[in-house]
Amino acid sequence: MRCRPIRRGAALAPSLRWGLPVAAAASPPFLRRSGAAAMFVSDCRREFYDVIVSQRVLLLVASDVDALCACKIIQALFQCDHVQYTLVPVSGWQELETAFLEHKDQIKLLVKPDDDFDVPAYDDIFRDEEDEEDEEEDSENESHGSEPSEKRRRFEEDVIERTMKRRQRREWEARRREILFDYEQYEYHGTSSAMVMFDLAWIMSKDLNDMLWWAIVGLTDQWVQDKITHTKYVTDIGVLQRHVSRHNHRNEDEENSLSIDCVRIAFEYDLRLALYQHWSLYESLCNTSYTSATLKLWSVQGQKRLQEFLADMGLPLKQVKQKFNSMDMSLKENLREMIEESANKFGMKDLRVQTFSIHFGFKNKFSASDIVYATVSLMENIEKEGPETTNFIKALDSLSRGNLDKLHQGLDLAKKQLRAIQQTVASCICTNLVISQGPFLYCALMEGTPDVKLFSKPVSLCLLSKYLLKSFVCSTKNKRCKLLPLVMAAPMDVEQGTVIMVGIPPETESSDKKNFFGRAFEKAADSTNSRTLHNHFDMSIIELKTEDRSKFLDALISLLS
């Protein structure tokens, strides 16, 4: 669930500098709007679901894995209750604006009250119209000139009262600006939307194992993309683990547990290695951000350390370079323990992670992170196969167990994506493309760079940026640079002369995952009249005219210094 400022009403503001304006601030899910007023939903079932269940519903779904998982859950609920709905994919504010303007009289927006949004109190941000009218009336009375002598005392009292009111208003407005600045300067993520939808299904006693799996994948998407803190992830894992235990106790009938129609979810401590069960162990070690950065695999010394790591585990190179499923069973049985023991010696103490896996029948087993990587790759596939919505539909379909062919296609694409990311990271580190601009690090990919088209997509660019920052922090000896955030740019549309740019918070253990680049990008664009497009739901991602990049960066440096 993406968290941005919640504002009153549905006013439009020109935050898009190309084309039409868009809704200046979209409330995150779980705030219900009624007309121009807004209220927090305390009873999700009664105040939200029971209201929409008797109507035809417009379902707007963003292009991220958590949103897709939330969509799958609510689709299942709608199917159960025979609710008619229309699904509309929205990739950014422009498409959301179009859908909103067409259906604005029927919108409800939701916010989960459990999350710590630090929403300002209404009276701290808005003044009643009556107060403003009183002040206007007082101003008119002042213009009538001198009062009769018998009314002079009353007039003096009124002057003192008006003076106090004006002083209070100035103090209120100053406080309001301070509150809004504190509230709006950061962008961060709360509870997974898929988890919120699963909680709704559970409250209504309509939760199924498939829904639980989608909630798990939604949370894992937040973890894979480093959107939430480790503490938040572990806390939510604990919540889901209780549901997993409830839904997945061992079946005494072992034959039934092997049925192709059987779905079994298991909590486990797994290796922090991307796609390793569908790849070779060697490829996974080389293309996982954590192991690649820690071992510094872009260097000759790093490759030597990898060989030492494999030797320490006693794994023959022939075994680790073949498909995981083809490895000797004797090695696979104790693989996790062997890897964890050696990983500690090589500085990889966090190679074990709490997660979940799912079994479809006997043969098909997937970890939650496998699904995330596959779904992202399907959604941002750059190979043209039809309309833009095709990618969205394939990604949505891949989450259903009846579409394993699409899921396997996504896994193949994910391997290509991870290879491209690690090769680009190695190139940027080895050619010193990451430079310090004072308050932040900066890296720009040039047109013609291998796989550069892949990084014109927002999620792929964000993954690359986070992996690059992690690797740079491991490689640099400059202590100050280790604490800096990263701004990264890649070609967006060569014909239109645009670049896509993303801002990433510093790579620190105590990071609270709050991102300040959204507001900083807006201010830098405003101060330089740069032609920017703020169309992405993550405000730390913008599109920018290539020729405006230099003055935009200068303004950003000045702003953040």
Secondary structure, 3 states (H helix, E strand, C coil): CEECCCCCCCCEECCECCCCCEECCCCCCEEEEECCEEEECCCHHHHHHHHHCCCCEEEEEECCHHHHHHHHHHHHHHHHCCCCEEEEEECCHHHHHHHHHHHHHHCCCCECCCCCCCCCCHHHHCCCHHHHHHHHHHHHHHCCCCCCHHHHHHHHHHHHHHHHHHHHHHHHHHHHHHHHHHHHCCEEECCCHHHHHHHHHHHCCCCCHHHHHHHHHHHHHHHHCCCCCHHHHHHHHHHHHHHHHHHCCCCCCHHHHCCCCCEEEEEEEEECCCCHHHCEHHHHHHHCHHHHHHHCCCCHHHHHHHHHHHHHHCCCHHHHCCEHHHCCHHHHHCHHHHHHHHHHHCCCCCCEEEEEEEEECCCEEEEHHHHHHHHHHHHCCCCCCCCCHHHHHHHHHCCCCCCHHHHHHHHHHHHHHHHHHHHHHHHHHHCCCCEECCCCEEEECCCCCCCHHHHHCHHHHHHHHHHHHHHHHHHCCCCCHHHCCEEEEEEEECCCCEEEEEEECCCCCCCCCCECHHHHHHHHHHHHCCCEECCCCCCCEEEEEHHHHHHHHHHHHHHHC
